[in-house]
Amino acid sequence: MTQRNHLQSILVGCFLAGMLITVGCSDGAQQDRASEGTHGAEGDEARGDKSHDEGVVELTGTKAAAAGIETVVVARAGLPAQLATTGQVDFNQDRLAHVSPRIPGRVHEVRARLGQRVRRGEILAMLDSIELGRAKAEYLQAKAREQLTRENLAREEGLYADRISSEKEMLMAKAAHIEADAELRSVEETLHLYGLSENEVASVTYENPGRSLFPIRAPLSGKIVEKHVTVGELVTPERNLFSLADLSEVWVWIDIYERDLQQVHLDDEVDVRVDAYPGREFSGTVSYLSDRVDLDTRRLRARIDVANQEEHLRPGMFARVEITDPHEGGGGTLEPVLVVPDAALQRDGDATIVFVDLGDRRYERREVETGRKSGNSVEVIEGLAPGETIVSAGAFFLKSEFAKDELGEGHGH
């Protein structure tokens, strides 16, 4: 009996010990899971801005959205050459006029103002010219003489027909009329050379009190960009009274180095920028290439025609010019090369870098070697392969985050 009680006591003790071990293991597992969960959340937050892989930045969803990340697949494309240089805006000399009087005179009236737009033929000023008055007087005399000889010829021809006058008298009257007519035409031509139209010449009479007044007219439609005349002063044909310019098209002059000449051709497309209008591009074409290279600078002059309907470009402005050369053998390449958007490239010290999208908001910093640039596209010589996906927008944000990781600040965000 005593032995059986002892055996029962042993079995009860084993059962109780087993229960205690089970409970202890369960509590330990729960504590381990709780501890692991806490450390996991902290790890995720710490991993939010920094990868355990060297050269890789990993962002949280919130930061990725704030960065405005956009990507593009790297591909091959033909890349025309592009030459960047500087130049200066100038008047289109084919649409510029310097207005001078054709005869000396004193300024009687000035009608045009500096900056005013005028039409072709519009009167800019009036001169009082003694020489013009004398020419008009000669015209009136020649006109009267021509009329008199014409009437005399008609009378002599009638008398000759009636056998009243001799042939000699008729021929003399005819010669006198021819001479008077030639003199009249000569005087008329002089008035036309002075700038008078047919109607203005026809209106010259003895009763006209303004015979000596002479109009200065606009030779083309445009804007008055220079004015050098005041009422009362004496002016001569050598004097420039006004300068008129049509600014709807301007010229931009550039200098091209001899080594870059193969990249510039007539009719090449050009983008022009000026400091006065940042972000604005003006389109033009190469219209002239000098036939001579300057011996001192080893450069030649080239001219670009630029449309300027809004007249934003003003002569004298400094301009930045980019010439796109689509011609084969002009320094560009028509064979497909690896190209990326200019916005994808970032400078990091002496290196040029891009960020390759690895997926799951992970981005690898990659150094690349670049070649030619055309527009917003840049050739990549080394560092990328076709088909890789790179960041085209938000790369600067990634560079900043990568710099924080390098300084050991990644766990603080």
NORHUCOR-V435289 format. One record per residue. RES is the residue in three letters. PSI is psi in whole degrees, -180 to 180 (NA if undefined). Layout:
# NORHUCOR-V435289
<<RES,PSI> <RES,PSI>>
This chain:
# NORHUCOR-V435289
<<MET,-43> <THR,-38> <GLN,-39> <ARG,-39> <ASN,-37> <HIS,-40> <LEU,-40> <GLN,-39> <SER,-37> <ILE,-43> <LEU,-42> <VAL,-40> <GLY,-41> <CYS,-40> <PHE,-44> <LEU,-39> <ALA,-39> <GLY,-40> <MET,-43> <LEU,-39> <ILE,-40> <THR,-45> <VAL,-42> <GLY,-41> <CYS,-39> <SER,-45> <ASP,-39> <GLY,-40> <ALA,-41> <GLN,-40> <GLN,-39> <ASP,-42> <ARG,-40> <ALA,-44> <SER,-42> <GLU,-38> <GLY,-41> <THR,-47> <HIS,-32> <GLY,-42> <ALA,-41> <GLU,-36> <GLY,-41> <ASP,-42> <GLU,-41> <ALA,-35> <ARG,-7> <GLY,-30> <ASP,-2> <LYS,132> <SER,156> <HIS,-13> <ASP,134> <GLU,136> <GLY,10> <VAL,133> <VAL,132> <GLU,128> <LEU,151> <THR,165> <GLY,-38> <THR,-46> <LYS,-35> <ALA,-41> <ALA,-40> <ALA,-31> <ALA,-18> <GLY,44> <ILE,129> <GLU,146> <THR,164> <VAL,148> <VAL,131> <VAL,131> <ALA,171> <ARG,148> <ALA,157> <GLY,138> <LEU,104> <PRO,155> <ALA,153> <GLN,128> <LEU,126> <ALA,132> <THR,-174> <THR,162> <GLY,-171> <GLN,136> <VAL,140> <ASP,164> <PHE,149> <ASN,108> <GLN,-20> <ASP,-11> <ARG,31> <LEU,137> <ALA,135> <HIS,125> <VAL,121> <SER,154> <PRO,149> <ARG,-16> <ILE,155> <PRO,154> <GLY,170> <ARG,138> <VAL,118> <HIS,-35> <GLU,142> <VAL,118> <ARG,-29> <ALA,148> <ARG,155> <LEU,130> <GLY,-6> <GLN,145> <ARG,133> <VAL,159> <ARG,157> <ARG,131> <GLY,-9> <GLU,141> <ILE,126> <LEU,-37> <ALA,164> <MET,132> <LEU,148> <ASP,108> <SER,121> <ILE,-38> <GLU,-40> <LEU,-42> <GLY,-40> <ARG,-40> <ALA,-38> <LYS,-37> <ALA,-41> <GLU,-36> <TYR,-45> <LEU,-39> <GLN,-44> <ALA,-36> <LYS,-42> <ALA,-41> <ARG,-39> <GLU,-41> <GLN,-41> <LEU,-46> <THR,-32> <ARG,-44> <GLU,-38> <ASN,-39> <LEU,-43> <ALA,-40> <ARG,-45> <GLU,-37> <GLU,-37> <GLY,-45> <LEU,-38> <TYR,-38> <ALA,-33> <ASP,6> <ARG,23> <ILE,-38> <SER,155> <SER,164> <GLU,-36> <LYS,-44> <GLU,-38> <MET,-42> <LEU,-36> <MET,-40> <ALA,-37> <LYS,-42> <ALA,-41> <ALA,-38> <HIS,-41> <ILE,-42> <GLU,-44> <ALA,-38> <ASP,-41> <ALA,-41> <GLU,-41> <LEU,-44> <ARG,-37> <SER,-44> <VAL,-39> <GLU,-44> <GLU,-37> <THR,-43> <LEU,-38> <HIS,-39> <LEU,-29> <TYR,-10> <GLY,4> <LEU,138> <SER,175> <GLU,-44> <ASN,-38> <GLU,-37> <VAL,-42> <ALA,-25> <SER,-2> <VAL,120> <THR,167> <TYR,-25> <GLU,-11> <ASN,115> <PRO,-14> <GLY,41> <ARG,-26> <SER,-4> <LEU,137> <PHE,124> <PRO,139> <ILE,117> <ARG,155> <ALA,126> <PRO,-14> <LEU,166> <SER,135> <GLY,-159> <LYS,141> <ILE,111> <VAL,-15> <GLU,144> <LYS,122> <HIS,54> <VAL,141> <THR,156> <VAL,136> <GLY,-17> <GLU,154> <LEU,129> <VAL,155> <THR,168> <PRO,-21> <GLU,-9> <ARG,131> <ASN,113> <LEU,-41> <PHE,154> <SER,127> <LEU,141> <ALA,137> <ASP,107> <LEU,11> <SER,-15> <GLU,135> <VAL,167> <TRP,147> <VAL,121> <TRP,133> <ILE,160> <ASP,131> <ILE,129> <TYR,149> <GLU,-37> <ARG,-21> <ASP,4> <LEU,-32> <GLN,-14> <GLN,-1> <VAL,128> <HIS,158> <LEU,140> <ASP,7> <ASP,144> <GLU,144> <VAL,140> <ASP,129> <VAL,134> <ARG,146> <VAL,154> <ASP,-27> <ALA,-25> <TYR,74> <PRO,139> <GLY,-8> <ARG,133> <GLU,138> <PHE,131> <SER,143> <GLY,-178> <THR,151> <VAL,122> <SER,-12> <TYR,136> <LEU,126> <SER,149> <ASP,2> <ARG,136> <VAL,131> <ASP,128> <LEU,-26> <ASP,-44> <THR,-14> <ARG,36> <ARG,160> <LEU,158> <ARG,142> <ALA,150> <ARG,141> <ILE,129> <ASP,125> <VAL,127> <ALA,138> <ASN,52> <GLN,-35> <GLU,-4> <GLU,36> <HIS,-35> <LEU,129> <ARG,138> <PRO,136> <GLY,-15> <MET,144> <PHE,135> <ALA,145> <ARG,131> <VAL,136> <GLU,121> <ILE,125> <THR,124> <ASP,106> <PRO,1> <HIS,141> <GLU,136> <GLY,6> <GLY,18> <GLY,-19> <GLY,-170> <THR,134> <LEU,-10> <GLU,140> <PRO,133> <VAL,164> <LEU,123> <VAL,150> <VAL,159> <PRO,144> <ASP,-33> <ALA,-18> <ALA,-19> <LEU,138> <GLN,145> <ARG,131> <ASP,93> <GLY,-126> <ASP,-2> <ALA,152> <THR,128> <ILE,159> <VAL,169> <PHE,121> <VAL,132> <ASP,115> <LEU,-4> <GLY,161> <ASP,38> <ARG,31> <ARG,133> <TYR,129> <GLU,130> <ARG,128> <ARG,127> <GLU,140> <VAL,159> <GLU,127> <THR,161> <GLY,-123> <ARG,157> <LYS,141> <SER,113> <GLY,-124> <ASN,11> <SER,142> <VAL,136> <GLU,136> <VAL,117> <ILE,-36> <GLU,145> <GLY,-18> <LEU,161> <ALA,150> <PRO,140> <GLY,-17> <GLU,149> <THR,126> <ILE,163> <VAL,124> <SER,-20> <ALA,132> <GLY,6> <ALA,-35> <PHE,-37> <PHE,-44> <LEU,-38> <LYS,-39> <SER,-42> <GLU,-38> <PHE,-38> <ALA,-37> <LYS,-41> <ASP,-39> <GLU,-32> <LEU,1> <GLY,22> <GLU,-1> <GLY,-34> <HIS,-9> <GLY,1> <HIS,NA>>
